[in-house]
Amino acid sequence: MRLSTPLSALLGLASPIVQAPMAGGPSSQELVAACSAAGVLGSFGFAYTQPEEMKKQSAWVRAKTDRPFGINLFTFAAPGQIDARAQRGALDAVAGYYKELGLPAPEPVNAPYAPDLEAQLDAIAEIRPRVFTVHLNDLNQNRIKAFQSLNVLVGGSATCVAEAQHLEKLGFDFVIAQGGEAGGHRGSYLRDPYQSLTGTLALVRLVARAVKLPVVAAGGIMDGAGIAASLALGAQLAQLGTAFVPCPESGAAQVHKDLLLKATEDTTRVTEKFSGKPARGLSNRFMTEMAGKQAPQLAFPAQNSVTGKLRQASAKAGKPDFIALWSGQAAPLSRALPAAELIAKLEAETIESIQKLKGMLHET
Ligand SMILES: Cc1cc2nc3c(=O)[nH]c(=O)nc-3n(C[C@H](O)[C@H](O)[C@H](O)COP(=O)(O)O)c2cc1C
């Protein structure tokens, strides 16, 4: 028995499952290829990736599988150069941690703080992935139409009804309803992210009622029961991020994977101190101490540059204290399985969940 929805059929997927794009390492080319080859949509998080590298990794995936894959970018406009004096407080706030890890004192960080967005969008037009999604903002209509004319389906993250309706008005092909449970940065772009923490259960229903576009559910979905629930709520695909972080193919730090697998309770918190924008991760020393300090921070994603060396050194030392351990609230449901095995299980569990529900129906 196979599961399908109009959107999964359009994409030619064997399962209505999307491996979420995850910027900064976890969605490695190996993970994207393994997921797509297993019949779901593997997705790259290329927010911090230069155009040439985007093309290289996409070609690598195409050499491994002819199945469709997706690419995601942050369409948020990065700030220009921030004056060195204005950076002092943010640098001082992390200087002690640099010292503790044996790193030289942090220096002012220089723009550009992210790859050039227009060049990244040009690379998308060249790569032509089957799916392109935007995060943390919308996209202009000329770009949307140009991608669609290249047979690229265009989707965007929404964390409230107004954001989903705005994407629909612009001509997007589908919308990702990203609930407050979701790991990493959530895609809020019209409302204050802290006023847009609606849970997946409520958000998917609200968005499915408000727009005609196909809806993808994201946030807290880790197993077949979660996928079946998303479909029942009216979603056509379920996007799973945290569930794929512990896979051997994922590029996440080993200590990040280990902590997800050890989790027994939701210990996630939302912090802005790693990147300058709120994102959900397993609580660690950096998050709690920085929250307590009320330390200044730079605008997103310049703050990401401030913490970059710290995060890298911490991961290298196998120390979880200063790594951004992005995770959704359902982390304790994590499993250490190769992507293809995880996907086979997810599919079987989804079918089992739907059958179980059917079994609750009785003639009266
Ligand atoms: C490590 C990590 C990195 C993420 N990076 C991105 C990203 O670059 N772009 C994006 O649209 N979503 C990103 N997300 C969010 C996921 O796409 C997805 O919506 C979310 O993981 C779903 O919730 P879950 O973590 O509970 O499965 C990230 C999530 C995680 C866990």
PDBQT file of the ligand as one rigid body, heavy atoms in Angstrom, charges set to zero:
ROOT
HETATM    1  C1  LIG A 401      19.059  22.011  12.358  1.00  0.00    +0.000 C 
HETATM    2  C2  LIG A 401      17.923  22.721  11.695  1.00  0.00    +0.000 A 
HETATM    3  C3  LIG A 401      18.194  23.693  10.727  1.00  0.00    +0.000 A 
HETATM    4  C4  LIG A 401      17.134  24.311  10.040  1.00  0.00    +0.000 A 
HETATM    5  N1  LIG A 401      17.418  25.188   9.022  1.00  0.00    +0.000 NA
HETATM    6  C5  LIG A 401      16.398  25.622   8.210  1.00  0.00    +0.000 A 
HETATM    7  C6  LIG A 401      16.647  26.365   7.032  1.00  0.00    +0.000 A 
HETATM    8  O1  LIG A 401      17.780  26.654   6.683  1.00  0.00    +0.000 OA
HETATM    9  N2  LIG A 401      15.591  26.746   6.273  1.00  0.00    +0.000 N 
HETATM   10  C7  LIG A 401      14.288  26.429   6.616  1.00  0.00    +0.000 A 
HETATM   11  O2  LIG A 401      13.351  26.768   5.876  1.00  0.00    +0.000 OA
HETATM   12  N3  LIG A 401      14.033  25.736   7.735  1.00  0.00    +0.000 NA
HETATM   13  C8  LIG A 401      15.042  25.329   8.532  1.00  0.00    +0.000 A 
HETATM   14  N4  LIG A 401      14.757  24.574   9.642  1.00  0.00    +0.000 N 
HETATM   15  C9  LIG A 401      13.354  24.268   9.939  1.00  0.00    +0.000 C 
HETATM   16  C10 LIG A 401      12.921  23.029   9.148  1.00  0.00    +0.000 C 
HETATM   17  O3  LIG A 401      12.857  23.324   7.774  1.00  0.00    +0.000 OA
HETATM   18  C11 LIG A 401      11.544  22.495   9.588  1.00  0.00    +0.000 C 
HETATM   19  O4  LIG A 401      10.529  23.420   9.307  1.00  0.00    +0.000 OA
HETATM   20  C12 LIG A 401      11.525  22.140  11.047  1.00  0.00    +0.000 C 
HETATM   21  O5  LIG A 401      12.672  21.410  11.377  1.00  0.00    +0.000 OA
HETATM   22  C13 LIG A 401      10.287  21.307  11.337  1.00  0.00    +0.000 C 
HETATM   23  O6  LIG A 401      10.153  21.085  12.717  1.00  0.00    +0.000 OA
HETATM   24  P1  LIG A 401      10.879  19.857  13.491  1.00  0.00    +0.000 P 
HETATM   25  O7  LIG A 401      12.275  20.319  13.702  1.00  0.00    +0.000 OA
HETATM   26  O8  LIG A 401      10.106  19.742  14.757  1.00  0.00    +0.000 OA
HETATM   27  O9  LIG A 401      10.780  18.669  12.584  1.00  0.00    +0.000 OA
HETATM   28  C14 LIG A 401      15.795  23.971  10.355  1.00  0.00    +0.000 A 
HETATM   29  C15 LIG A 401      15.546  23.027  11.364  1.00  0.00    +0.000 A 
HETATM   30  C16 LIG A 401      16.574  22.403  12.027  1.00  0.00    +0.000 A 
HETATM   31  C17 LIG A 401      16.239  21.372  13.082  1.00  0.00    +0.000 C 
ENDROOT
TORSDOF 0
